[in-house]
Amino acid sequence: MKFIVIGITDSPQPFFPPDVLKVIKQGKVFSGGKRHHEIVASLLPDGAEWIDITVPLKAVFERYQSVNPESIIVFASGDPLFFGFANTIRRMIPGAEVVLFPAFNSLQLLAHRLVMPYHDMRVVSLTGRPWPEFDRALIEQAEKMGILTDREHTPATIARRMLDYGYYDYDMYVGEHLGNPDLERVTTLSLEEASKREFAMPNCIILNRQPSTINVPPHFGLPDSSFARLDGREKMITKMPIRLLTLQALDLSHRRVFWDIGACTGSVSIEARLLFPRLHIEAFEIRPECEAIIQENCRCHGAPGIELHIGDFCSLCSNVAASSPSTSPDAVFIGGHGGQLKEIMQKVLTVLAPDGIIVMNSVVAPKVTRDSHQLWDDACRELGLRQDPPTSIQLNDHHPITILRCRR
């Protein structure tokens, strides 16, 4: 099949060069969104067939194949290769011939209106997408971000998320109805102002870090004192040196999905999130009172995007793994097991990626009839897991700790 994809802006009177107008006049089957149809309807030849692009897209492409014309002319917003419909065509029909006549995309138009260079702009699409890439850009402290929005991820919700996690030091530029001379509006706001406003759709935003801000990288080893703790108890947190050794044992620089079982204060998940912001992190904690503590610590340290699950891990495991194929973990830390270590490891093995690893810290404490290291050894033997050489460390007058790691 052949697709001719023509980019347009939001202008109700679009301008097309002569070669594009010729293509339109010779066309028979056209497609695009309802808004695109309203803009170009007067230019279509008599008898033209129009196919609305609506979800599910599978039905749209089945319609394309059923009409089987010489070519289908598709109108798309801006540059069809910029998170646009040309990419969808290539994905749905890999062998299709695609001819492009692009227009400026919305972020380019906004930068033009602001006379703002955009070669150094990091682009994130939140149009029909969740938060992870935006969160990653925040954690990595991108100086300039261009954000494509939708009705859920509005400028106001984006501003509120940034404020919730302590990313105050950006100015927000919002472009509404860009390309439409009657409705276009460009506004410069603080995040506080943007969080309280409503904006017309379609819109897009540029976030620019304030020039007085010093770009300070996150701590390598967050101070233990910076975390809120369960009942204020000093021992209810993985100490910073142990935390860093644990992250090293988890080999997170080469991992995709990290599960933190028995997260308690969230210190391990938060440290991992800040050091490896591309990771997908799921944190599990059985105690309901820890939910507010973990959320407070995430906000305090600027660590959005950790998926938190409160309840018994063995009951939650299957549902979390089934929610998305991308959540199959290849790194798992067992920070607490409540005497159910073997059962937890059995559950982990039902979802663990083939190259996945499991790490646990064992405390050698007196008056313990059967320490966690022995429980670990027994579970690994019974489940047929291969152990790596352990690492032992003692901090000050604390009990010695052994960092244990195993794999299939």
Secondary structure, DSSP 8 states (H G I E B T S, - for coil): -EEEEEEE-S-SS----HHHHHHHHH-SEEEE-HHHHHHHGGGS-TT-EEEE--SSHHHHHHHHHHH--S-EEEEEES-TTSSSHHHHHHHHSTT-EEEEE----HHHHHHHHHT---TT-EEEE-TT--SHHHHHHHHTT-SEEEEE--SSS-HHHHHHHHHHTT---EEEEEEESTT-TTT-EEEEEEHHHHTT----SSEEEEEEE-TT-------SS--GGGS--GGG-TTSS--HHHHHHHHHHHTGGG-SEEEEES-TT-HHHHHHHHH-TTSEEEEEES-TTHHHHHHHHHHHTT-TT-EEEES-HHHHHHHHHHH-GGG--SEEEES--TT-HHHHHHHHHHH--TT-EEEEEEE--TT-SS-HHHHHHHHHHHHT-EE---EEE--TTS--EEEEEEE-
